[in-house]
Each structure stands twice: as C-alpha cells, then as structure tokens.
Amino acid sequence: MNLRYLGRSIHLVSSNLVVDLDNPSRVPPLWVKVYDSENRYIGILFDVIGPVNDPFAVVRVKNPSIHIEKGADLYYQPKKRSRTGKGGRF
C-alpha cells in the first residue's frame, strides 16, 4: 500500500478527528482513505478547515471506539489516476 504522510492528530470530537496538516501547500483531495502508523483504517478525509497558510483536516472516523492518541501520525492513500479521457478507441 502506497501511503503519504498527512499530519498529526490534534483532537477527537465525537466521530470527527482534527489533524494538523504537515504540508499546507500540498493538501490532499477530499474523500481519501486515512490510516494510522500501523496501517489500520481510520476513516476518510471529510473537510479542510482553517486559514489557507495553516489548514487543518477533518477526518470522519469509521469506528468511534478506535482510540487515537493526540499527536499520532496519520497517513492517507492517494487516489488512483483515472485513465478515462478523450478518445481512447479508434
């Protein structure tokens, strides 16, 4: 599985996890899958909030009983590129 670093968890509110993004100039697309450092599925990237120069990610946690510590490293799986486009058949 090809994972990229998302950032560190800050706060868990009900079923939403707030994450301090590592690289604000490279915000991942919405709806990507998010994993912890042990490759366990946490949830999906639901929203990006805050100022443009220091945004935060909101991850919708799949299972609220999952314990995620403050400062835990989180990763996301990049979306696969779509191979559809103009043409294709001759």
Residue pairs with C-beta under 8 A, 6 or more apart in sequence:
1 35
1 39
1 77
2 77
2 78
3 35
3 39
3 75
3 76
3 77
4 28
4 75
4 76
4 77
4 78
5 22
5 73
5 74
5 75
6 19
6 21
6 22
6 28
6 34
6 45
6 57
6 74
6 75
6 76
7 19
7 20
7 21
7 22
7 57
7 73
7 74
8 19
8 20
8 22
8 71
8 72
8 73
8 74
9 17
9 18
9 19
9 20
9 68
9 69
9 70
9 71
9 72
9 74
10 18
10 19
10 20
10 56
10 70
11 17
11 18
11 70
12 18
12 61
12 68
14 64
15 60
15 61
15 64
16 46
16 58
16 59
16 60
16 61
17 42
17 43
17 58
17 59
17 60
17 61
17 68
18 56
18 57
18 58
18 59
19 56
19 57
19 58
19 59
19 74
20 56
21 27
21 48
21 55
21 56
21 57
24 52
24 53
24 54
24 55
27 48
27 55
27 57
28 45
28 57
28 76
28 78
29 45
29 79
30 45
30 46
30 47
30 48
31 44
31 45
31 46
32 44
32 45
32 76
32 77
32 78
32 79
33 41
33 43
33 44
33 76
33 77
34 41
34 42
34 43
34 44
34 45
34 59
34 74
34 75
34 76
35 41
35 42
35 74
35 75
35 76
35 77
36 42
36 68
36 72
36 73
36 74
36 75
37 72
37 73
37 74
37 75
40 66
41 62
42 59
42 61
42 62
42 66
42 68
42 74
43 59
43 60
43 61
43 62
44 59
44 60
44 62
45 57
45 58
45 59
45 76
46 58
46 59
46 60
47 57
47 58
48 55
48 56
48 57
48 58
49 55
49 56
49 57
49 58
50 56
59 74
61 68
